[in-house]
Amino acid sequence: MIPLPRARLLTSAMLVGNAVGLLAGVAGTVLVQTRMRPDIVIALVVGIPSVLGLTIILFSGRRWVTTLGAFILAVAPGWFGVLVAIQVATGG
């Protein structure tokens, strides 16, 4: 059984994770200037936090570890959203 924290803490962790993902996406876009294939970038940005977060959630034994997994899992949509917005804005 996955130990669930209080809903307020879980929601807060996911909201902060999404904000961190937004900031990581902007920082990554500013710092990395090399051209990469979009499918590889999507796999890295969405795949790594998703797999890591789900693994932490599934094997968590404490509530704070579940909260950490939810935080890491929520980084992916924020980061991906920034990349999509940049692609739309640049016409790519």
MODELLER restraints for C-alpha pairs under 7 A, 6 or more apart:
rsr = mdl.restraints
at = mdl.atoms
rsr.add(forms.Gaussian(group=physical.xy_distance, feature=features.Distance(at['CA:2:A'], at['CA:58:A']), mean=6.61, stdev=0.5))
rsr.add(forms.Gaussian(group=physical.xy_distance, feature=features.Distance(at['CA:2:A'], at['CA:60:A']), mean=6.63, stdev=0.5))
rsr.add(forms.Gaussian(group=physical.xy_distance, feature=features.Distance(at['CA:3:A'], at['CA:61:A']), mean=6.58, stdev=0.5))
rsr.add(forms.Gaussian(group=physical.xy_distance, feature=features.Distance(at['CA:3:A'], at['CA:62:A']), mean=5.99, stdev=0.5))
rsr.add(forms.Gaussian(group=physical.xy_distance, feature=features.Distance(at['CA:3:A'], at['CA:63:A']), mean=5.26, stdev=0.5))
rsr.add(forms.Gaussian(group=physical.xy_distance, feature=features.Distance(at['CA:3:A'], at['CA:66:A']), mean=6.88, stdev=0.5))
rsr.add(forms.Gaussian(group=physical.xy_distance, feature=features.Distance(at['CA:4:A'], at['CA:63:A']), mean=5.62, stdev=0.5))
rsr.add(forms.Gaussian(group=physical.xy_distance, feature=features.Distance(at['CA:4:A'], at['CA:66:A']), mean=6.65, stdev=0.5))
rsr.add(forms.Gaussian(group=physical.xy_distance, feature=features.Distance(at['CA:5:A'], at['CA:63:A']), mean=5.04, stdev=0.5))
rsr.add(forms.Gaussian(group=physical.xy_distance, feature=features.Distance(at['CA:5:A'], at['CA:67:A']), mean=6.87, stdev=0.5))
rsr.add(forms.Gaussian(group=physical.xy_distance, feature=features.Distance(at['CA:10:A'], at['CA:67:A']), mean=5.68, stdev=0.5))
rsr.add(forms.Gaussian(group=physical.xy_distance, feature=features.Distance(at['CA:13:A'], at['CA:67:A']), mean=6.32, stdev=0.5))
rsr.add(forms.Gaussian(group=physical.xy_distance, feature=features.Distance(at['CA:13:A'], at['CA:70:A']), mean=6.63, stdev=0.5))
rsr.add(forms.Gaussian(group=physical.xy_distance, feature=features.Distance(at['CA:13:A'], at['CA:71:A']), mean=5.02, stdev=0.5))
rsr.add(forms.Gaussian(group=physical.xy_distance, feature=features.Distance(at['CA:14:A'], at['CA:70:A']), mean=5.87, stdev=0.5))
rsr.add(forms.Gaussian(group=physical.xy_distance, feature=features.Distance(at['CA:14:A'], at['CA:71:A']), mean=4.93, stdev=0.5))
rsr.add(forms.Gaussian(group=physical.xy_distance, feature=features.Distance(at['CA:14:A'], at['CA:74:A']), mean=5.25, stdev=0.5))
rsr.add(forms.Gaussian(group=physical.xy_distance, feature=features.Distance(at['CA:17:A'], at['CA:71:A']), mean=4.66, stdev=0.5))
rsr.add(forms.Gaussian(group=physical.xy_distance, feature=features.Distance(at['CA:17:A'], at['CA:72:A']), mean=6.31, stdev=0.5))
rsr.add(forms.Gaussian(group=physical.xy_distance, feature=features.Distance(at['CA:17:A'], at['CA:74:A']), mean=4.97, stdev=0.5))
rsr.add(forms.Gaussian(group=physical.xy_distance, feature=features.Distance(at['CA:17:A'], at['CA:75:A']), mean=4.81, stdev=0.5))
rsr.add(forms.Gaussian(group=physical.xy_distance, feature=features.Distance(at['CA:18:A'], at['CA:74:A']), mean=5.12, stdev=0.5))
rsr.add(forms.Gaussian(group=physical.xy_distance, feature=features.Distance(at['CA:18:A'], at['CA:75:A']), mean=4.87, stdev=0.5))
rsr.add(forms.Gaussian(group=physical.xy_distance, feature=features.Distance(at['CA:18:A'], at['CA:77:A']), mean=6.62, stdev=0.5))
rsr.add(forms.Gaussian(group=physical.xy_distance, feature=features.Distance(at['CA:18:A'], at['CA:78:A']), mean=4.69, stdev=0.5))
rsr.add(forms.Gaussian(group=physical.xy_distance, feature=features.Distance(at['CA:19:A'], at['CA:78:A']), mean=6.47, stdev=0.5))
rsr.add(forms.Gaussian(group=physical.xy_distance, feature=features.Distance(at['CA:20:A'], at['CA:75:A']), mean=6.29, stdev=0.5))
rsr.add(forms.Gaussian(group=physical.xy_distance, feature=features.Distance(at['CA:21:A'], at['CA:75:A']), mean=4.25, stdev=0.5))
rsr.add(forms.Gaussian(group=physical.xy_distance, feature=features.Distance(at['CA:21:A'], at['CA:76:A']), mean=6.24, stdev=0.5))
rsr.add(forms.Gaussian(group=physical.xy_distance, feature=features.Distance(at['CA:21:A'], at['CA:78:A']), mean=4.43, stdev=0.5))
rsr.add(forms.Gaussian(group=physical.xy_distance, feature=features.Distance(at['CA:21:A'], at['CA:79:A']), mean=4.34, stdev=0.5))
rsr.add(forms.Gaussian(group=physical.xy_distance, feature=features.Distance(at['CA:22:A'], at['CA:78:A']), mean=4.65, stdev=0.5))
rsr.add(forms.Gaussian(group=physical.xy_distance, feature=features.Distance(at['CA:22:A'], at['CA:79:A']), mean=4.95, stdev=0.5))
rsr.add(forms.Gaussian(group=physical.xy_distance, feature=features.Distance(at['CA:22:A'], at['CA:82:A']), mean=5.99, stdev=0.5))
rsr.add(forms.Gaussian(group=physical.xy_distance, feature=features.Distance(at['CA:24:A'], at['CA:79:A']), mean=6.39, stdev=0.5))
rsr.add(forms.Gaussian(group=physical.xy_distance, feature=features.Distance(at['CA:25:A'], at['CA:79:A']), mean=4.63, stdev=0.5))
rsr.add(forms.Gaussian(group=physical.xy_distance, feature=features.Distance(at['CA:25:A'], at['CA:82:A']), mean=5.66, stdev=0.5))
rsr.add(forms.Gaussian(group=physical.xy_distance, feature=features.Distance(at['CA:25:A'], at['CA:83:A']), mean=6.61, stdev=0.5))
rsr.add(forms.Gaussian(group=physical.xy_distance, feature=features.Distance(at['CA:26:A'], at['CA:82:A']), mean=6.68, stdev=0.5))
rsr.add(forms.Gaussian(group=physical.xy_distance, feature=features.Distance(at['CA:45:A'], at['CA:76:A']), mean=6.13, stdev=0.5))
rsr.add(forms.Gaussian(group=physical.xy_distance, feature=features.Distance(at['CA:45:A'], at['CA:79:A']), mean=6.72, stdev=0.5))
rsr.add(forms.Gaussian(group=physical.xy_distance, feature=features.Distance(at['CA:45:A'], at['CA:80:A']), mean=6.48, stdev=0.5))
rsr.add(forms.Gaussian(group=physical.xy_distance, feature=features.Distance(at['CA:46:A'], at['CA:76:A']), mean=4.99, stdev=0.5))
rsr.add(forms.Gaussian(group=physical.xy_distance, feature=features.Distance(at['CA:46:A'], at['CA:80:A']), mean=6.74, stdev=0.5))
rsr.add(forms.Gaussian(group=physical.xy_distance, feature=features.Distance(at['CA:49:A'], at['CA:72:A']), mean=5.81, stdev=0.5))
rsr.add(forms.Gaussian(group=physical.xy_distance, feature=features.Distance(at['CA:49:A'], at['CA:73:A']), mean=5.52, stdev=0.5))
rsr.add(forms.Gaussian(group=physical.xy_distance, feature=features.Distance(at['CA:49:A'], at['CA:75:A']), mean=6.64, stdev=0.5))
rsr.add(forms.Gaussian(group=physical.xy_distance, feature=features.Distance(at['CA:49:A'], at['CA:76:A']), mean=5.79, stdev=0.5))
rsr.add(forms.Gaussian(group=physical.xy_distance, feature=features.Distance(at['CA:50:A'], at['CA:73:A']), mean=5.06, stdev=0.5))
rsr.add(forms.Gaussian(group=physical.xy_distance, feature=features.Distance(at['CA:50:A'], at['CA:76:A']), mean=6.59, stdev=0.5))
rsr.add(forms.Gaussian(group=physical.xy_distance, feature=features.Distance(at['CA:53:A'], at['CA:69:A']), mean=4.35, stdev=0.5))
rsr.add(forms.Gaussian(group=physical.xy_distance, feature=features.Distance(at['CA:53:A'], at['CA:70:A']), mean=6.19, stdev=0.5))
rsr.add(forms.Gaussian(group=physical.xy_distance, feature=features.Distance(at['CA:53:A'], at['CA:72:A']), mean=5.03, stdev=0.5))
rsr.add(forms.Gaussian(group=physical.xy_distance, feature=features.Distance(at['CA:53:A'], at['CA:73:A']), mean=4.47, stdev=0.5))
rsr.add(forms.Gaussian(group=physical.xy_distance, feature=features.Distance(at['CA:54:A'], at['CA:69:A']), mean=6.51, stdev=0.5))
rsr.add(forms.Gaussian(group=physical.xy_distance, feature=features.Distance(at['CA:54:A'], at['CA:73:A']), mean=6.74, stdev=0.5))
rsr.add(forms.Gaussian(group=physical.xy_distance, feature=features.Distance(at['CA:56:A'], at['CA:66:A']), mean=6.84, stdev=0.5))
rsr.add(forms.Gaussian(group=physical.xy_distance, feature=features.Distance(at['CA:56:A'], at['CA:69:A']), mean=5.07, stdev=0.5))
rsr.add(forms.Gaussian(group=physical.xy_distance, feature=features.Distance(at['CA:57:A'], at['CA:66:A']), mean=4.92, stdev=0.5))
rsr.add(forms.Gaussian(group=physical.xy_distance, feature=features.Distance(at['CA:57:A'], at['CA:69:A']), mean=5.05, stdev=0.5))
rsr.add(forms.Gaussian(group=physical.xy_distance, feature=features.Distance(at['CA:60:A'], at['CA:66:A']), mean=5.75, stdev=0.5))
